[in-house]
C-alpha cells in the first residue's frame, strides 16, 4: 500500500511543481512532421531548405547534415514542419522536383533507431562471435 501512496504523491508533486510536464505529456506528437530531403546539391544550406518549405507552412527547423570532420554538406537534410497537412503537401509537390540543378527526393523521415553505431562496432567480421577478443581470422 505504501508503494501506491508513494506513487500518487510523486505524481501529485510532479504535477504541482512541473505543470508544463503534464501539459507536454498530454499533447499529441503528431502535430509535427519530420521530412527527409536527399540528393541535395552540396552548396545548399539550412537557410535554403527553410525558404523552400516555408512556402507550404510553418517550418519549425531545417538542417542540412554536414560531415563532422570537413564541415561539407553530405547531400541530405531534415525539415520539421509544425502542421502535418502542410508537410504532406510539401512532400507531394517537392518530391522529384529540381532544385539547384539536381532532382531532390522528399519523403517522410523514418524514426531514428537506437544503438546504430554500437551495432556496427560489435560486428568484427571474419565470422567471429562477440565473445572472442582475438583479431585472428582463423
Secondary structure, 3 states (H helix, E strand, C coil): CHHHHHHHHHHHHHHHHCHHHHHHHHCCHHHCEEEEEECCCCCCCHHHHHHHHHCCCCEEEEEEEECCCCCCEEEEEEEEECCHHHHHHHHHHHCCCEECCEECEEEECCCCCCCHHHHHHHCCCCCCCCCCCCCCCC
